[in-house]
Amino acid sequence: METMNEFCIEWVRGDSVATITAPMGTALYNKCMKFCQEYDECQQIDELVFHIPVKYVKVSHPRVVSEENRQKQAERLRRLKYTPEAGTAEKWDDGSMVARGGDETI
């Protein structure tokens, strides 16, 4: 079978259902599969074709994050991920923390 690289979202104005075609293994395909499992109004028509309510279709631009904010978010996530309470880090006497099983100072 040839690899499919085509995505398609279509609906007719005034209709309540959109038809979505998405290749397997893509985020859109996985999202449609999840909708079909969770909601009765969503249907998988074919292996790659779904009928989804139009109100579920949303197109948005990608979020733009500055390098400074990206680093701050990464640091917050690292501190949440590696905590002595979760057993994923060890706190040293000087107040610094080290990831358990590694030498990464947090």
C-alpha positions, -999 to +999 in steps of 0.1 A: +000+000+000+013+034-009+018+060+018-009+086+019+002+122+027-030+140+021-053+156+047-088+168+039-114+186+061-146+194+042-182+204+050-211+222+033-224+254+049-254+247+069-246+210+074-238+198+109-212+171+099-177+175+085-158+148+067-122+144+077-096+123+058-063+118+076-033+094+073-028+068+100-003+077+127-009+114+125-021+136+153-053+144+134-060+107+128-054+099+165-077+127+176-105+116+153-101+080+165-104+093+201-135+113+193-151+083+177-144+062+208-157+088+232-186+105+214-216+088+197-220+117+171-185+109+157-182+080+132-153+063+115-166+058+079-136+041+063-101+033+075-090+069+070-123+088+068-143+102+097-176+121+101-172+146+129-196+174+140-186+207+124-185+223+159-155+201+166-135+215+137-111+243+147-082+259+128-057+279+148-023+294+143+007+279+162+016+294+195+047+316+193+070+314+224+102+334+229+134+315+237+134+331+271+099+319+279+106+285+265+136+282+289+115+293+318+088+268+310+114+240+306+128+249+341+094+249+357+086+215+341+120+201+352+113+212+388+079+197+388+092+165+372+121+160+395+111+165+431+122+147+463+085+140+471+080+121+439+112+101+445+128+113+413+154+136+428+176+139+459+180+171+478+216+178+489+227+197+520+235+228+501+198+230+489+205+219+453+188+189+439+201+161+416+180+138+395+180+103+409+200+079+389+219+107+371+242+136+376+219+163+362+217+192+388+183+207+389 
